[in-house]
Amino acid sequence: SRVTENARPVGDSCWRLMLARRPIACVTGATGFLASELVAQLLERGYRVHATVRSLANAERNACLLNLPGATADTLALFEADLLDEIAFDECVAGARCVFHTASPFVTSNITDPHRELIAPALTGTRNLFSAINRAVVWGAAPPRVVLTSSVAALMGTAADKATYFDESDWNLSSRAYGNPP
């Protein structure tokens, strides 16, 4: 490239201004399999990412996000969020252009009350997220686009449900909150 005598290197203040103009994407449950891939792709595409995690103190668990290419203090912000806390998502959704809600209870064994341990917290967390979005909009933010993810459990109850690939026409009709069919 050609450099003239008037050319100046991009300073820190210019870099911060450019970063401030990048759109914000919010990803809940960011350390999960799907969510961590979303965070990686959003960073790659130039978004600033607000990501929720269960505990900011769990450095080992959060390392998968902090070590992503493009993850810096300016491009990735982690927020501790509990699905059952009514205001847990308020800071994370602030200014977000899009919200990917992937957070949900993830328990696969020793479930004694599926409704109390899985279904109710998932519903409450989703309501709390949408309430946070609504509060942000009331305070003047533009409504974000929202993507609500699900689980493979929505597609199948057991591995025998289907031997081939799944698509949008598949839906789990065999499972119940209190156990899958044998």
C-alpha positions in Angstrom: 0.0 0.0 0.0 1.0 3.6 -0.6 1.6 5.8 2.5 1.6 9.5 2.2 3.2 12.0 4.6 -0.4 12.9 5.9 -1.3 9.3 6.7 -1.7 8.5 10.4 -2.0 5.1 12.0 -5.4 4.2 13.3 -5.2 5.2 17.0 -6.9 3.5 19.9 -9.7 6.0 20.0 -10.5 5.4 16.3 -10.5 1.6 16.9 -12.8 1.9 19.9 -15.2 4.1 17.8 -15.2 1.5 15.0 -15.9 -1.3 17.6 -18.7 0.8 19.1 -20.4 0.9 15.7 -20.4 -2.9 15.4 -23.9 -4.4 16.1 -24.4 -6.3 19.3 -25.7 -9.9 19.4 -26.8 -11.5 22.7 -26.4 -15.2 23.2 -27.8 -16.9 26.3 -26.3 -20.1 27.6 -23.1 -19.3 25.7 -21.0 -22.2 27.0 -23.3 -24.7 25.5 -22.5 -26.7 22.3 -24.7 -24.7 19.9 -24.3 -21.4 21.7 -20.5 -21.4 21.7 -20.5 -22.0 17.9 -22.9 -19.1 17.6 -20.6 -16.9 19.6 -17.6 -17.9 17.4 -19.5 -17.2 14.1 -20.9 -13.9 15.4 -17.4 -12.7 16.4 -16.1 -13.9 13.0 -18.8 -11.7 11.3 -17.8 -8.6 13.2 -20.5 -8.5 16.0 -19.8 -7.5 19.5 -21.2 -10.4 21.6 -23.0 -10.2 24.9 -23.0 -13.7 26.3 -24.6 -15.2 29.4 -22.9 -17.9 31.5 -24.0 -19.6 34.7 -21.0 -18.3 36.7 -18.4 -15.7 35.9 -16.2 -17.4 38.5 -16.0 -20.6 36.5 -12.9 -19.7 34.5 -12.4 -23.2 33.2 -15.9 -23.4 31.8 -15.8 -19.9 30.3 -12.4 -20.4 28.7 -14.0 -21.9 25.6 -15.5 -18.5 24.9 -12.6 -16.3 26.0 -10.2 -18.2 23.8 -12.2 -17.9 20.6 -10.6 -16.1 17.7 -11.6 -12.5 17.8 -12.6 -12.6 21.5 -11.3 -9.5 23.3 -12.5 -7.4 26.1 -14.0 -5.1 23.4 -15.8 -7.8 21.4 -17.0 -10.3 23.9 -18.7 -9.5 27.2 -19.8 -12.2 29.6 -22.8 -11.8 31.9 -23.7 -14.1 34.7 -27.4 -15.0 34.4 -29.7 -17.3 36.3 -32.8 -18.3 34.3 -35.0 -17.9 37.4 -33.8 -14.3 38.1 -36.3 -11.8 36.7 -33.7 -9.2 35.8 -30.8 -11.5 34.9 -30.9 -10.7 31.2 -31.4 -6.9 31.4 -27.8 -5.9 30.9 -27.1 -8.6 28.3 -29.9 -7.6 25.9 -29.3 -3.9 26.2 -28.6 -2.6 22.7 -28.7 -6.0 21.1 -29.8 -6.2 17.5 -30.4 -9.9 17.7 -30.9 -12.3 20.6 -30.2 -16.1 20.4 -31.8 -17.8 23.4 -30.2 -21.2 23.9 -30.1 -21.3 27.7 -32.1 -24.0 29.3 -31.7 -26.4 32.2 -29.5 -29.3 31.1 -29.9 -32.3 33.4 -29.8 -35.8 32.1 -29.9 -38.0 35.2 -31.5 -38.2 38.6 -34.5 -36.2 37.6 -37.3 -36.8 40.1 -39.7 -34.1 39.0 -39.3 -33.2 35.3 -41.8 -30.4 35.3 -40.1 -28.7 38.3 -36.5 -29.4 37.3 -36.7 -28.9 33.5 -39.9 -27.5 32.0 -40.8 -24.8 34.6 -37.2 -23.3 34.7 -37.1 -23.3 30.8 -40.4 -21.5 30.6 -39.5 -19.1 33.4 -36.1 -18.3 31.8 -37.7 -17.6 28.4 -40.3 -15.4 30.0 -37.6 -13.5 31.9 -35.6 -13.0 28.7 -38.6 -11.6 26.8 -39.4 -9.4 29.8 -35.9 -8.0 29.6 -36.2 -7.4 25.9 -39.6 -5.6 26.5 -38.0 -3.4 29.2 -35.2 -2.4 26.8 -37.7 -1.5 24.1 -39.8 0.5 26.6 -36.6 2.4 27.4 -36.1 3.2 23.8 -34.1 0.3 22.3 -35.1 -1.0 18.9 -36.8 -4.4 19.1 -34.2 -7.1 18.4 -34.7 -10.2 16.2 -35.0 -13.2 18.5 -34.1 -16.8 17.7 -35.3 -19.3 20.3 -33.6 -22.7 20.1 -34.7 -26.0 21.2 -33.2 -29.4 21.8 -32.9 -32.7 20.0 -35.4 -33.9 22.5 -38.0 -32.0 20.5 -37.3 -34.3 17.6 -37.0 -37.7 19.1 -37.7 -39.6 22.3 -35.4 -42.5 21.7 -32.7 -43.3 19.1 -35.2 -45.8 17.5 -37.6 -43.0 16.6 -35.9 -42.5 13.2 -32.9 -44.2 11.6 -32.0 -41.4 9.2 -31.5 -37.6 9.3 -34.0 -35.2 10.9 -35.5 -32.1 9.3 -38.2 -29.5 10.0 -41.0 -32.0 9.5 -39.9 -34.1 12.4 -41.4 -33.7 15.9 -41.3 -35.9 19.0 -44.7 -37.2 19.7 -43.5 -40.1 21.9 -42.0 -38.5 24.9 -43.7 -37.3 28.0 -42.4 -35.2 31.0 -42.4 -38.3 33.1 -40.4 -40.6 30.9 -39.9 -41.8 27.4 -41.5 -45.0 26.0 -39.3 -48.1 26.3 
